[in-house]
């Protein structure tokens, strides 16, 4: 009789886990190498950037960062980015929560058509629709509604293109709330808005936080909309200012690295604080039925 060789149980578990960790380690290294090079380059001279781009700066040169921080235009771009990001986040979360509640909990004629309309919006990303959007903004400006060369125009466009995907995300969480809870609330005298404000929003708070975090990161990093809408350099956001700065100081790699590194710090901080909210909000579900 042939002897059957069986693999030990611990080995069957260890081998797949080893490859999982190996892939995660490789992916982490590939992601962090550009970030580390950027941070090291921001405290080097341009000569060191060309000769020793991967070495740890010794000693570090803080002149580039100090020069950027002492530039008034940098703080103006920071302020503009914060205004756009916070306004876009508030507007997106507010509108998406209302629309998602209506689509998930209320019945009305044409509901499926409205839902399909928002689903159709996913097929037209901002890169494809930016030209007709610009024509619409220019026409509105000519009619007396200032949209071109204003932060308001950037905010409105960003909100418009954030709605479809986030409405679909929130609708799933609003739908997950048990209907028995809604029936009990109506029996106690709650109106639709009372049920939405007092019961639904607290229950779906993790998903709202996740959507808000995602919108913050996307809005902060957006380059295309400010590039098309804004002409005045006093209204530039940080991504647009970074592009212009690279074009102006492209030969001074150390100074450019310092500007890009300082512009990236808020995004990294946002993600570090919001990572748990994003994962919990998008995977845990709104409530447990």
C-alpha positions, 0 to 999 in steps of 0.5 A: 500500500502507498503511504499517504503523506499529509501536510501538518495543519499548522503548515497549511495555515502558516503558508497562506498567511506567510504569503498574505503578509509578504504581499502586504509588506511589499505593498507597504514598501512600494507606497511608503518609498515615495513618501519617505523620499519626498520627506527626506528631499524636503530637508536636503539641498538640491545637490544632495537630491541629485547625488544621494536621493535615497540617503538620510539627510545628515545634517538636515537642512530646514531652510526650504521648509522655513522659506515655504512657511514664511511665504504668505501665499502658502498660507493663503492657499491653505486657507482656500483649501480648508474653506473648499474642503469643509464647505464641500464636506458639509454640503455633500453629507447634508444633501446625501443624507437627506436624499438617501433617507428619502430613497430608502425609507419613503415611497413616492411615484418615480422613486426608481427613476430618481434612484437610477438617475443618481446611479447614472451619474457614476458613469460621468466622472469629472474628467469627462464632464469638465468641459460642459460643466465649465460652459454651464458655470460661465453661462451662470456667471453671465446671468449674475450668479458668480461661479467662475473665479470664485471658491463658491463655484469650486465648492458647487462643482465638487458637491455635485460630483460627490453626490452619486456615489455617496448617496448609493453608499448611504442608502444601503445604511438607511435601508438596513434600519429595521422597519419596525423601528420606523413603525414604532416611531410613527406610532409615537407621533414622529413625523418623517423629519423627526424620524430622520433627525432624531433616530436615523442620523444617530444610528448611521453616524459611523457611515456619515463619518466615513463619507465625510472623511472620504469627501474631505480627502477627495476635495483636498486633493482635487486639482482639475476643478480649481484649475478650470474654475479659478484664474485669480492666484489669490484663490488658488488651492494647495494642489493648484498652487503646487502645480504652479510652484513646480512649474516656477521652481522646477530646477530647485528640487529640494524647494519643490519637495518641501512645498509638496511635503507641507501640502501633503501633511494635512491629507496624511493627518486626515487619513490617519484620524479618519482611517478607523471611521472609513473602515468601520463605516463602510464594513460594519453596517449601520445597525444590527437588526 
